[in-house]
Amino acid sequence: MRRILVGLPAALLLTAVSGAPALADPPAPPSAATARTELAALTVATPHSMNGYARDKFDIWAEQADGCTTRQDVLARDGKNVEDKPDSCQPASGSWYSVYDDTTVTDVAKATIDHMVPLAEAWRSGADTWTAARRSATT
């Protein structure tokens, strides 16, 4: 049986649902003692049904106030020497470094901007009960 964890540490939960801008680099890991304490506080719950799940229920590339999509803004924010296509938000060139796998890419199509939690897992973990506005705000 697949199970999900509920009761995420407050810092992780606030990062996931706050309207604050995302950091370009991930935060430093907690100490081993803090990690053990926070993991011990997690509870296990049965996953929600996948009934009604559709990827398009998450507005993942929403247009931002500047007229660019979320993806375009993240690519511009996190890249180095990013140049957009003329009269466009779409990056044409630049380089993007991933601290997760210690790689740099220069092909914008290979610059993976993705979710920390897969959308289907979010759905099983409670996003099925969220409004469309909340799902859009947290992607």
Residue pairs with C-beta under 8 A, 6 or more apart in sequence:
1 46
2 47
2 124
3 44
3 45
3 46
3 47
4 44
4 45
4 46
4 47
4 48
4 121
4 124
4 125
5 42
5 43
5 44
5 45
6 42
6 43
6 44
6 45
6 125
6 126
7 41
7 42
7 43
8 16
8 42
9 38
9 41
15 27
16 116
16 117
16 138
17 134
17 137
17 138
19 137
22 74
24 77
24 78
25 99
26 99
26 100
29 35
30 38
47 124
47 125
48 123
48 124
48 125
48 126
48 128
48 129
49 124
49 128
50 120
50 123
50 124
51 128
52 128
53 120
53 123
53 128
55 119
57 123
57 132
57 135
58 119
58 122
58 127
58 135
58 136
58 139
59 132
59 135
59 136
59 139
60 70
60 115
60 119
60 139
61 69
61 70
61 71
62 69
62 70
62 136
62 139
63 69
64 70
64 73
66 73
66 89
67 89
68 76
68 89
69 89
70 139
71 113
72 89
72 90
72 91
73 89
74 113
75 82
75 91
75 94
75 96
75 108
75 111
75 113
76 82
76 84
76 89
76 91
78 96
78 113
79 91
79 94
79 95
79 96
79 111
80 94
80 95
80 96
80 97
81 93
81 94
81 95
82 91
82 93
82 94
83 91
83 92
83 93
83 94
84 90
84 91
84 92
85 91
85 92
90 108
91 108
91 111
92 108
93 106
93 108
94 106
94 108
94 111
95 104
95 105
95 106
96 104
96 105
96 106
96 108
96 111
97 103
97 104
98 104
98 105
98 112
105 111
115 122
115 139
117 125
119 127
119 139
127 135
130 138
